[in-house]
Amino acid sequence: MAVELDFEKLGGLIPVVVQDYHTGEVLMVAFMNEEAWQRTLETGKATYWSRSRQTLWVKGETSGDFQEVKEIYVDCDNDTLLLKVIQHGGCACHTGYRSCFYRKLENGELKTVGQKVKEV
């Protein structure tokens, strides 16, 4: 059975939550269009749509920090994905942190709590 995702609700895009396959840590949130979805299925590497650059983006294509997709979950409305990935290179965030969610709101201020993997 082919999965029919609903790309129409957000103008051709669906949100994608990305978790570490082993730990469950949320690494990032991105978007896919239909082409990114198909390439992800074909290659096993997470491919997204860059809203700022208006182009396909294979995670790690330039940095080497690619995401090997191990499991894919589809929500009840067929309009959001959860990818469980192995994060090769250790860095999911373009700022050099393991996760894009490396800051925590404490007492009205952001506190860095995440692990910086490399300088970028």
C-alpha positions in Angstrom: 0.0 0.0 0.0 1.4 3.4 -1.0 1.4 6.1 1.6 -0.5 9.2 0.4 0.7 12.2 2.4 -1.3 15.4 2.4 1.0 18.1 1.1 -1.8 20.6 0.5 -2.5 21.9 4.0 0.8 23.9 4.2 1.1 24.8 0.5 3.0 21.7 -0.6 5.0 21.1 2.5 4.7 18.8 5.5 6.5 19.2 8.8 9.1 16.6 9.8 10.2 16.0 13.4 13.6 14.3 13.5 14.6 12.1 16.5 17.8 10.2 17.3 17.0 6.5 16.5 18.8 5.3 19.7 18.0 7.9 22.3 14.8 9.5 21.1 16.3 13.0 21.5 14.6 15.5 19.2 17.3 16.7 16.8 15.5 19.1 14.5 12.3 20.0 12.7 12.2 20.6 9.0 9.9 20.4 6.0 9.5 18.1 3.0 7.8 18.6 -0.3 6.8 15.6 -2.4 10.2 15.4 -4.2 12.1 15.5 -0.9 9.8 12.7 0.4 10.5 10.5 -2.6 14.2 11.1 -2.5 14.2 10.2 1.2 12.4 7.0 0.5 14.7 6.2 -2.5 18.1 7.0 -0.8 17.5 6.4 2.9 19.1 9.8 3.6 16.9 12.5 5.0 16.2 15.1 2.3 14.2 18.3 3.1 12.9 21.4 1.4 14.7 24.5 2.4 12.1 27.3 2.8 14.8 30.0 2.9 16.7 28.8 -0.2 13.7 27.4 -2.0 15.5 24.2 -3.0 15.9 20.6 -2.0 18.4 20.0 0.8 20.1 16.6 1.6 21.0 16.9 5.2 24.8 16.6 5.4 25.5 17.1 1.7 28.0 19.9 2.5 28.7 19.3 6.2 29.0 15.5 6.1 26.6 15.3 9.0 24.0 13.3 7.2 20.9 11.5 8.6 20.4 7.8 7.9 16.7 7.2 8.1 15.9 4.1 10.2 12.2 4.5 10.8 9.4 6.6 9.5 6.1 7.4 11.3 3.1 9.1 9.8 0.6 11.0 11.9 -3.1 10.3 11.9 -3.9 13.1 9.4 -1.1 12.0 6.9 0.3 15.5 7.1 3.3 15.3 9.5 6.3 12.9 9.6 8.5 11.6 12.4 11.9 10.4 11.2 14.0 8.3 13.5 17.6 8.7 12.2 21.2 7.9 12.9 22.9 11.2 12.9 26.2 10.7 11.2 28.8 13.3 12.1 27.1 14.0 15.4 25.8 17.4 14.5 22.2 18.0 13.4 22.2 21.8 14.0 23.8 24.2 11.5 25.2 26.1 14.5 27.4 23.1 15.5 25.2 21.6 18.3 24.0 18.0 18.3 20.4 19.1 18.4 18.7 22.3 17.2 17.0 22.3 20.6 20.1 23.1 22.6 18.6 26.0 24.6 16.2 25.8 27.5 13.9 28.6 28.8 14.7 29.2 32.5 13.3 32.1 34.5 12.5 34.0 31.3 16.0 33.6 29.8 17.5 31.1 27.4 20.2 28.8 28.9 22.4 26.7 26.7 22.1 23.1 27.8 23.0 21.2 24.7 26.2 19.7 23.5 28.3 21.7 21.0 29.8 19.1 18.6 31.9 21.4 16.4 32.7 24.9 15.5 31.1 26.1 12.3 
